[in-house]
Amino acid sequence: MADYYSTLGVSKTASVDEIKKAYRRLARECHPDVAGAAGEERFKAVSAAYEVLSNPETRQQFDRGIDPLAPGGGAGAGGFGFGAGGFGFGDIFETFFGGGGGTSGPVPRVRRGQDSLFRLNIDLATSVFGGQEDLTIDTAVACTTCTGTGCQPGTGPQTCSACGGRGHVQRVARSFLGQVMTTAECAQCRGHGTVIPSPCPECQGEGRIHTRRQVKVNVPAGVDTGTRIRLASQGEVGPGAGPAGDLYVEIFERPHGTFVRQGDDLLCTMQVPMTAAALGATLNLDTLDGPQEVDLLPGTQPGATVALKGLGVGRLRRDSRGDLRVNIEVEVPTRLSDEQRDLLQQLAAARGEEKPQPRLADANPSVFSRLKDKLAGK
C-alpha cells in the first residue's frame, strides 16, 4: 500500500492546511505542463495522496490500514474520486490560477461607473482669486425611461433558462485524470443569471445613456496648469444605473496678455520715459486687482524691479498671495527736436558728459543673468 504521507512529505499529524500547502507545492513542480511527460506519474501519485488525506473519512480509512483508492476501496477501482470532500478540479484550478474552479454566483447588472478625466481652460484671474467654472462633459447618466433596470417599462428581467439563474454552466471534460467537471460563464445571460426579453428602447438594456451635461467646478486660488481637481461621484454612471465614478478636472491656464506667472508671483514689464527714471515718478498700473501706483525712485536704472506685495497669485490651500514684480524698461528717445537736443546737450555739459568715458560691466554675472535674476525676484 502506498504511503500517502511520504508522497506529500508530511507527518501523520499534519493539519488539513499543511496537507493542502504541501500538495500545491508538489503539484506545481511535477504537473505535466511544467515537468513534461516525466512528471505525469508523480503528479498522479501526489494527486491521489491529496485526494485521500484531504478527506477526513478516507484519511481515517488509510490510517486504519485501508487504501481507499485500491480496487474495491472507497473511491472505485484505481480511479480518482471527485466528491464533495475529496480531490476535485477546483483544487487543480486553485493550485495553478490562484482561485477556485467554481463561481460565487451571478454577475450583478448594477456596477460602479468608471472615473472620468476632462480638461478645464481657465483665465489667469481665476488662478489668482479662484472661482466657479462651468464644465461641459459628455458622459453616461441613468436612463430616465427605465430608471436603470434596462427593461422596457412594464416588463422585468427573467431567470435564464440555460443556467437556471446561476450565471454559469457546468460541462464534463475528459483529461488524463479522467472526467472532470468544468464551470464556465453562461453564454445566454453572460453570467448575470437573468435575461431581459424586452430591453428598454432608450438604453438598449444598459440602464444608462450617454448625454451632455454641465458640471460646476469650484476652482481654488493657486491652481496651475496640470493641477487636478477631484469631484467625487461626478463621473459616469455605471451599468444598471450603478454608482457614478469620480470626475477628475485637469486645469489648463490660458496665457495672459500682460502678466506672466512664475510660481505664486506675477511678472510684467513697464516702459517708462528716461526722464521719469532719472527724476523719479509715481505711475499708474492696471493690475488684476485694479489700478495700482508704482513708485519710481530718482535714478531708477533699466532692469530695476519694483515689487507690489500681495498682488500675485493666491497660494493653494493657504490664506496668502505672492507678489507682483514690475520690471522697469527705460525708453531712450530716438527722435529729438532742436529744443530737446539743446536741453540734453546742456544737461550733458552740466554733468561733464560732453565726452563720456564708458565703463565696462562685470563679465560675471552677465547683464542677461542679472536681468533674469531680477525678473525672478532674486
C-alpha positions, 0 to 999 in steps of 0.5 A: 500500500502506498504511503500517502504521507511520504508522497506529500512529505508530511507527518501523520499529524499534519493539519488539513492546511499543511496537507493542502500547502504541501500538495500545491507545492508538489503539484506545481513542480511535477504537473505535466505542463511544467515537468513534461511527460516525466512528471505525469506519474508523480503528479498522479501519485501526489494527486491521489495522496491529496485526494485521500488525506484531504478527506477526513473519512478516507484519511481515517480509512488509510490510517486504519490500514485501508487504501481507499483508492485500491480496487474495491476501496472507497473511491472505485477501482484505481480511479480518482474520486471527485466528491464533495470532500475529496480531490476535485478540479477546483483544487487543480484550478486553485493550485495553478490560477490562484482561485477556485474552479467554481463561481460565487454566483451571478454577475450583478447588472448594477456596477460602479461607473468608471472615473472620468478625466476632462480638461478645464481652460481657465483665465489667469484671474481665476488662478489668482482669486479662484472661482466657479467654472462651468464644465461641459462633459459628455458622459453616461447618466441613468436612463430616465425611461427605465430608471436603470433596470434596462427593461422596457417599462412594464416588463422585468428581467427573467431567470435564464433558462440555460443556467437556471439563474446561476450565471454559469454552466457546468460541462464534463471534460475528459483529461488524463485524470479522467472526467472532470467537471468544468464551470464556465460563464453562461453564454445566454445571460453572460453570467448575470443569471437573468435575461431581459426579453424586452430591453428598454428602447432608450438604453438598449438594456444598459440602464444608462445613456450617454448625454451632455451635461454641465458640471460646476467646478469650484476652482481654488486660488493657486491652481496651475496648469496640470493641477487636478481637481477631484469631484467625487461621484461626478463621473459616469454612471455605471451599468444598471444605473450603478454608482457614478465614478469620480470626475477628475478636472485637469486645469489648463491656464490660458496665457495672459496678455500682460502678466506672466506667472512664475510660481505664486508671483506675477511678472510684467514689464513697464516702459517708462520715459528716461526722464521719469527714471532719472527724476523719479515718478509715481505711475499708474498700473492696471493690475488684476486687482485694479489700478495700482501706483508704482513708485519710481525712485530718482535714478531708477536704472533699466532692469530695476524691479519694483515689487507690489506685495500681495498682488500675485497669485493666491497660494493653494490651500493657504490664506496668502498671495505672492507678489507682483514684480514690475520690471522697469524698461527705460525708453531712450528717445530716438527722435529729438527736436532742436529744443530737446537736443539743446536741453540734453546737450546742456544737461550733458555739459552740466554733468561733464558728459560732453565726452563720456568715458564708458565703463565696462560691466562685470563679465560675471554675472552677465547683464542677461543673468542679472536681468533674469535674476531680477525678473525672478525676484532674486 
